[in-house]
Amino acid sequence: MPTDGGGVAMTNLQRSDAAVDDISPGEAKRGSPSPLRAGNGPVSSKQAADRGRVALDRIVGVSAWSRQLRSDIARVARHSSNVLILGPSGTGKELIARAIHANGPKAETAFIPVDCAVTTGTLFASHMFGHVKGSFTGAISSSLGCFRAADGGTIFLDEIGEMEPEIQSKLLRVLQQRTVVPVGSHEEVPVNVRVLAATNRSLQAEVDAGRFREDLFYRLNVVVIETIPLKDRPEDIPLIAGRYLSELSAQHGMPDCVLSDGAVDLLQQYAWPGNVRELQNVIERAVMFSSGDEIEPDAFASLGTSGGVTSGVDFSKPSVEVEQPPSELELAAKRGVVSPTLLSGVYRVPQRPRVEEPSPRPAVAEPYSLDRENLLPPVSAEGDWPTLADVERLHLERTLAATMNNKSVAAKMLGVDRSVLRRKLQRYGLESGD
């Protein structure tokens, strides 16, 4: 789902909705809340209620944690208290923040997300609180800043644990006084903003280490919602994967695929260090390289290179093959009694020479020739040149003959999925019972 990641599924649809929710500081008017827009008009109360239900529905899962999370969001959203969302990266913290906003009293106003880890210093202070013209080099015009852009609505401070101490002090004053002072100005500007914050760090540990202000921590720590890693709720994985498969088909025109039972089992055993964000990437890659309508476990071979497995299964280690003694056919081939063919495990008995003739060497299977005369069908009496379809049909006929009509082996030799081979055989009228 692209996603805000692992604990909660975030779909591409949510990204497009986010683009509607996000209103840049330049679009917001001072002292006037910025309504969400659908088309060219403001969102009605019914539309806002529908958006709230959709936001909760995007928190996919049947686990006890998912059900409790949806209940907590509905309860917390009704109020305007600050909310601190804690959890590992990729566990859907921004999705939770958007759901809280969409189900709260400020649902029809602006939702402004801020990544506190992107910029630092004066530029970040300007981004947060605005600036006046000429306050620093390059300030050729005044700027509202994110807090004033979110006036009357919600601001989401993502990765707040990365915020510099100087900005922490200014943020504390905003939370206490409900005013902002733009960079280069001494005028306090009132703001009415609900603050939602998120971090993948332990803020209490940051406070103990002196890297985060204790008074700011208590200002933010009014209501706490904690996310959990995806590996701790494997029962949600099939639903999240199914939701994202539907999104890929509906929005990006990718094949409409489903997961086989074996693929579901494999995904539930993997530890998902990247949480739902990693799951979405893996699912999209599997759809891209899948030739059928059902995704099998071998489509997720890339999981073996990233480690992080549970349930005692290590996909990164190849299975150990026990050396088997040679079969009787292999021994017979070494003695020249039979001859190997192109197919593994299939041998040919050479024709016995007559007594009066010298015994020839054992025959060796001739490799399949791809030269022009063997590859192309013969030119007709009318001089018509063979088409690509003629060449493909002939190649299919020869492959079926070489494999004694074993379609599974033929598909492997041709390097295609068995379902692809079946469709081609049907197209050329070569389909027959196995």
C-alpha positions in Angstrom: 0.0 0.0 0.0 2.8 3.1 -1.0 2.6 3.5 2.5 3.5 5.1 5.4 4.5 1.6 6.2 4.5 -1.5 8.3 2.1 -1.5 11.2 -0.7 -0.1 9.1 -1.3 -0.5 5.4 -1.0 2.7 3.4 -2.1 2.5 -0.2 -1.5 4.6 -3.3 -5.0 5.9 -3.0 -4.0 7.4 0.4 -1.1 9.2 -1.3 -3.5 10.8 -3.8 -5.8 11.8 -1.0 -2.9 13.2 0.9 -2.2 15.5 -1.9 -5.8 16.9 -1.4 -5.3 17.2 2.3 -1.9 18.9 2.1 -2.3 22.7 1.6 0.9 24.6 1.2 1.6 27.6 3.4 1.3 29.9 0.4 -2.3 28.8 -0.1 -3.5 29.4 3.5 -4.9 32.7 4.5 -4.1 34.2 7.9 -6.9 33.9 10.4 -9.0 31.7 8.1 -9.0 27.9 8.2 -8.1 26.3 4.9 -10.9 23.8 4.0 -10.2 20.5 2.3 -11.2 20.7 -1.3 -12.9 18.2 -3.5 -13.0 19.5 -7.1 -13.4 23.3 -6.8 -15.6 23.6 -3.7 -15.3 23.0 0.1 -16.0 19.6 1.6 -19.4 19.2 3.1 -20.0 17.6 6.5 -21.3 14.4 4.8 -18.2 14.3 2.7 -16.0 14.8 5.7 -17.8 12.0 7.5 -17.3 9.7 4.5 -13.6 10.6 4.5 -13.4 9.7 8.2 -14.9 6.3 7.6 -12.6 5.7 4.6 -9.5 6.7 6.7 -10.4 4.1 9.4 -11.1 1.4 6.7 -7.5 1.9 5.5 -6.2 0.6 8.7 -6.4 -3.0 7.5 -6.3 -6.0 9.8 -8.1 -8.5 11.9 -5.6 -8.7 14.7 -6.5 -7.6 18.2 -4.1 -4.7 17.9 -5.7 -3.5 14.6 -9.2 -3.6 16.1 -8.1 -1.8 19.2 -6.3 0.8 17.2 -9.4 1.7 15.2 -11.4 2.0 18.4 -8.7 4.2 20.0 -8.6 6.5 16.9 -12.4 6.9 16.9 -12.3 7.8 20.6 -9.3 10.2 20.5 -10.3 11.9 17.3 -13.4 13.5 18.9 -11.2 15.8 21.1 -8.5 18.4 20.2 -5.8 17.1 22.6 -2.2 16.6 21.4 -1.4 13.0 20.3 2.0 11.4 20.3 2.4 8.3 18.0 5.3 6.0 18.8 6.6 3.0 16.9 9.2 1.6 14.4 9.7 3.1 11.0 7.1 2.0 8.4 4.4 1.1 10.9 1.8 3.6 9.6 2.3 6.6 12.0 1.3 9.2 9.4 -1.7 7.1 8.4 -2.9 7.0 12.0 -2.4 10.8 12.2 -4.5 11.3 9.0 -7.2 9.0 10.4 -7.4 11.0 13.7 -7.7 14.3 11.7 -10.3 12.9 9.3 -12.5 11.7 12.2 -12.1 14.8 14.4 -13.7 18.2 14.7 -11.1 19.7 12.4 -11.8 17.2 9.6 -12.9 19.9 7.1 -9.8 22.0 7.7 -6.1 21.8 6.7 -3.9 18.8 7.5 -0.2 20.0 7.3 2.5 17.3 7.6 6.0 18.4 8.5 9.1 16.1 8.3 11.3 17.3 11.2 14.3 15.4 9.9 14.6 17.2 6.5 16.0 20.6 7.3 17.7 22.4 10.2 18.5 25.8 11.5 17.0 29.0 10.2 15.5 27.3 7.2 13.5 24.9 9.4 12.4 27.7 11.7 11.2 29.6 8.7 9.4 26.5 7.4 7.7 26.0 10.7 6.9 29.5 11.9 7.2 31.6 8.8 9.5 34.6 8.1 9.2 38.3 7.1 10.8 39.7 3.9 14.5 40.4 4.2 14.9 38.4 7.5 17.7 36.3 6.0 19.6 35.9 2.7 17.1 34.8 0.0 14.0 35.9 1.9 12.6 38.0 -1.0 9.1 37.7 0.3 7.2 36.9 3.5 6.1 33.3 4.3 3.3 32.0 6.6 5.0 28.9 7.7 3.4 25.5 8.5 1.8 26.5 11.8 -0.1 29.5 10.3 -1.0 27.4 7.2 -2.5 24.9 9.6 -4.4 27.5 11.6 -7.8 26.1 12.5 -6.7 22.6 11.4 -4.0 20.0 12.3 -0.3 19.9 12.0 1.6 16.6 12.0 5.2 16.7 13.2 6.8 13.5 11.9 10.1 12.3 13.3 9.9 14.9 16.1 12.8 13.1 17.9 15.1 14.6 15.2 14.2 18.2 16.0 17.1 20.5 17.0 17.1 21.9 20.6 16.7 25.5 19.4 13.5 24.6 17.5 12.3 22.5 20.4 12.3 25.7 22.6 10.3 27.6 20.0 7.9 24.8 19.5 7.3 24.6 23.3 6.4 28.3 23.3 4.0 27.8 20.5 2.3 25.0 22.4 2.2 27.0 25.6 1.2 30.5 24.3 -0.7 29.4 21.1 1.2 32.0 19.2 4.1 32.0 16.7 6.8 34.5 16.0 8.0 34.5 12.4 11.8 34.6 11.8 12.9 38.2 11.6 9.8 39.6 13.5 8.9 40.3 17.1 5.2 40.2 16.6 3.3 37.3 18.1 0.7 35.8 15.7 -2.1 33.7 17.4 -2.7 30.2 16.0 -5.3 27.5 16.8 -3.7 24.2 15.8 -4.1 20.6 16.9 -0.6 19.0 17.2 0.0 15.4 16.3 3.6 14.2 16.6 5.3 10.9 15.7 8.7 9.4 16.2 10.5 6.0 16.0 12.7 6.9 19.0 12.0 6.6 22.7 11.4 10.2 23.7 11.8 9.3 27.4 15.3 7.9 26.6 16.1 11.1 24.6 15.0 13.2 27.6 17.2 11.1 29.9 20.1 11.6 27.5 19.5 15.4 27.4 18.7 15.5 23.7 15.0 16.3 24.1 13.4 18.9 26.3 11.5 17.3 29.2 8.9 20.1 29.3 8.2 19.7 25.6 7.9 15.9 26.1 5.2 16.4 28.7 3.4 18.9 26.4 3.2 16.3 23.6 2.6 13.3 25.8 -1.1 13.9 26.4 -2.4 10.9 24.5 0.0 8.2 23.3 -0.7 5.6 20.5 1.9 2.9 20.0 2.3 0.9 16.8 3.8 -2.6 16.6 5.9 -4.3 14.0 4.2 -6.3 11.2 5.9 -9.5 12.4 3.9 -9.3 15.6 0.6 -9.5 13.8 1.1 -12.0 10.9 -2.7 -12.6 10.7 -3.0 -9.2 9.1 -0.5 -9.9 6.3 -3.0 -11.6 3.9 -5.4 -8.7 4.2 -2.8 -6.0 3.7 -1.3 -7.9 0.7 -4.7 -8.4 -0.8 -5.6 -4.8 -0.4 -2.4 -3.7 -2.1 -2.9 -6.2 -5.0 -6.3 -4.7 -5.6 -4.8 -1.2 -5.6 -2.1 -2.2 -8.1 -4.7 -3.6 -10.5 -7.2 -0.8 -10.1 -4.9 2.2 -10.2 -1.8 1.1 -12.2 -3.3 -1.4 -14.6 -1.1 -4.2 -13.3 -2.3 -7.8 -13.5 -5.1 -8.8 -11.1 -3.3 -11.5 -9.1 -3.9 -13.4 -5.9 -1.5 -15.1 -3.5 -1.3 -18.9 -3.4 -1.6 -20.6 0.0 2.1 -21.3 -0.1 3.0 -17.7 -0.8 0.8 -16.5 2.2 2.5 -19.0 4.5 5.9 -17.7 3.4 5.0 -14.1 3.9 3.7 -14.8 7.3 7.0 -16.5 8.3 9.1 -13.5 7.2 10.1 -11.0 9.9 9.5 -7.8 7.8 12.2 -5.5 9.1 10.8 -2.8 6.8 7.2 -3.5 7.9 4.3 -2.8 5.6 6.4 -0.5 3.4 8.7 -3.5 2.6 5.7 -5.8 2.2 4.2 -3.4 -0.4 7.5 -3.2 -2.4 7.8 -7.0 -2.4 4.2 -7.5 -3.5 4.6 -5.0 -6.4 7.8 -6.7 -7.5 6.2 -10.1 -7.4 3.3 -8.9 -9.6 5.6 -7.3 -12.1 7.5 -10.6 -12.6 4.6 -13.0 -12.3 3.4 -14.6 -15.6 0.2 -16.1 -14.2 -2.8 -14.9 -12.2 -1.6 -16.6 -9.0 1.6 -15.6 -7.2 3.6 -18.6 -6.0 6.3 -18.7 -3.3 9.2 -18.6 -5.8 8.1 -15.0 -6.7 9.4 -13.9 -3.3 12.9 -15.3 -3.7 14.3 -11.8 -3.0 13.3 -12.2 0.6 16.2 -14.5 1.1 18.7 -11.8 0.4 17.4 -9.5 3.1 17.3 -11.8 6.1 14.9 -11.2 9.0 13.0 -14.5 9.1 11.0 -16.1 11.9 9.5 -19.5 12.8 12.9 -21.1 12.3 12.8 -20.7 8.5 15.8 -19.0 7.0 15.1 -18.1 3.4 18.7 -16.8 2.9 20.2 -20.3 3.2 19.9 -22.7 0.3 18.6 -26.1 1.1 21.4 -28.7 1.7 21.4 -31.4 -1.0 22.5 -34.8 0.1 24.7 -36.4 -2.5 22.8 -39.4 -3.9 24.6 -42.5 -5.4 24.3 -42.7 -9.2 21.3 -44.4 -10.6 21.4 -47.6 -12.7 20.7 -45.5 -15.8 23.6 -43.1 -15.1 25.9 -46.1 -14.6 24.6 -47.6 -17.9 25.2 -44.3 -19.7 28.8 -44.3 -18.4 29.3 -47.9 -19.8 27.8 -46.8 -23.2 24.7 -49.0 -22.9 22.4 -46.1 -23.2 22.9 -42.5 -24.5 21.8 -39.3 -22.7 19.3 -37.0 -24.3 18.5 -33.3 -23.9 16.1 -34.1 -21.0 17.5 -34.7 -17.6 17.0 -38.3 -16.5 15.9 -39.4 -20.0 18.1 -41.8 -22.0 18.0 -43.4 -25.4 18.9 -47.0 -26.2 21.2 -46.9 -29.3 20.3 -49.2 -32.2 22.4 -52.4 -32.0 24.7 -52.9 -35.0 24.7 -56.1 -37.0 27.3 -58.7 -36.2 29.2 -58.4 -39.4 29.7 -54.7 -39.0 32.2 -53.1 -36.6 30.6 -51.9 -33.5 30.2 -48.1 -33.5 30.7 -45.8 -30.6 27.5 -45.1 -28.5 25.4 -42.5 -30.1 25.2 -39.1 -28.4 22.0 -37.1 -28.6 22.2 -34.4 -31.2 21.6 -30.9 -29.8 18.6 -29.0 -31.0 19.7 -27.0 -34.1 18.7 -23.4 -34.4 20.2 -22.8 -37.8 18.0 -21.2 -40.4 17.1 -24.4 -42.3 16.0 -26.3 -39.2 14.3 -23.4 -37.5 12.1 -22.1 -40.3 9.2 -24.0 -41.8 9.7 -24.8 -45.5 8.7 -22.2 -48.0 5.4 -23.0 -49.7 5.1 -23.8 -53.4 3.7 -20.4 -53.9 6.8 -18.8 -52.4 5.1 -17.5 -49.2 7.6 -16.7 -46.5 6.8 -18.3 -43.1 5.3 -15.9 -40.5 6.4 -15.6 -36.9 3.4 -17.6 -35.9 4.5 -20.4 -38.3 8.0 -20.4 -36.6 6.5 -20.4 -33.1 4.1 -23.3 -33.9 6.9 -25.4 -35.4 9.1 -24.7 -32.4 6.2 -25.7 -30.0 5.7 -28.9 -32.0 9.3 -29.9 -31.9 9.6 -29.1 -28.2 6.5 -31.3 -27.4 8.0 -34.1 -29.5 11.3 -33.8 -27.7 9.6 -33.9 -24.3 7.2 -36.7 -25.3 4.3 -34.2 -24.8 5.2 -33.4 -21.2 4.0 -29.8 -20.9 5.7 -29.1 -17.5 9.1 -30.1 -19.0 8.3 -28.2 -22.2 7.4 -25.1 -20.3 10.8 -25.2 -18.4 12.7 -25.8 -21.6 11.0 -22.8 -23.3 11.5 -20.6 -20.2 7.8 -19.7 -19.8 5.1 -20.4 -17.2 3.0 -23.5 -17.8 -0.2 -21.3 -18.1 1.5 -19.3 -20.9 2.5 -22.5 -22.7 -1.1 -23.8 -22.4 -2.5 -20.6 -23.9 -0.1 -20.9 -26.9 -1.0 -24.5 -27.5 -4.6 -23.7 -27.5 -4.0 -20.8 -29.9 -2.3 -23.2 -32.4 -4.7 -26.1 -31.8 -1.9 -28.2 -30.2 -3.6 -28.7 -26.8 -4.2 -32.3 -25.8 -4.6 -34.2 -22.6 -1.4 -34.7 -20.5 
